[in-house]
Amino acid sequence: MDDNYQTYLNRVARMTLPESYVSQVQHIQPSPKFELRPEGGRQAVYFPGYSVLTPPAEEDSQNFDFYKNLHVYQQQLLQLSPSELIVPVPPASFHLTLADLIWDSAYRYANENSEFEVQLRYAIAAIFQKYRQSRAQTTPIRWQTLGLIVMPRAVGVCLVPKDEDSYEQILQFRRTIYQNSDLTRLGLEQHYHFTAHITLGYFGDLSPHLDRDRLSTSFSELNQQWLENSLEFSLHRAELRKFDDMTRYYRQPDWPILDF
């Protein structure tokens, strides 16, 4: 399902063009992952599941400078957006999702089987071991920021590989996960093409008076500023993480990890 290297580059490049912002902003919607507080503002709702992802920013010392700058990007994004339009995610939780596994209603249904979570962790551990053994050599996996991307319910920073090998390693890693028969038996399957991104916030209050044309122009202008300072991201570890909502991703010490 995932793109080859050149197709990926072409697809995500189009997502950061000014005309794409004009189109995408017309279709943004409030995220159901956050709800209004009685006292105002929005809070995360229960949205449980598992993903394979890089260590969250608060635990990723190798990418300290990257995440420090990404926090600055987030603040710039919030400053140019209308009040309450974007619900920021905690900077400590910034991460790159490598493979979505299961979430929300599918997770709740699967978790009716008391052995589901144990079976999932066992399967992921076996997948990590298989991938580790299949690698002929170890080379750095380096990605970098491409620009701002606007999704229907969220906004983030898109990443592109610095070379073809960095892309192919992640592509093969995802195939090892999604083509695993043990995960298939657990009801897990691939739903999306891979678009490497780090979410900065989710859409909240969309006023009926929102000037969407002005917003798309603001996004485009901000993206031009960011293009002058592309940030490099070292993809050095994958981990199985659980989440209860979109603000925190956690694991136990004995859960599987893979060092690239």
Buried (B, 14 or more C-beta within 10 A) or exposed (E): EBBEBEEBBEEBBEBBEEEBBBEBBEEBEBBEBBEEEEEEEBEBBEBBBBBBBBBBBBBBEEBEEBBEBBBEBBEBBBEBBBEBBBBBBBBBBBBBBBBBBBBBEBBEEBBEEEEBBEBBBEBBBBBBEEBEEEEEEEEEBBBBBBBBBBBEBBBBBBBBBBEEBBBBBBBEBBBBBBEBEBBEEBEBEBEEEBBBBBBBBBBBBBEEEBEBEEBBBBBBEBBEEBEEEEBEBBBBBBBBBBBBBBBBBEBEEEBBBBEB
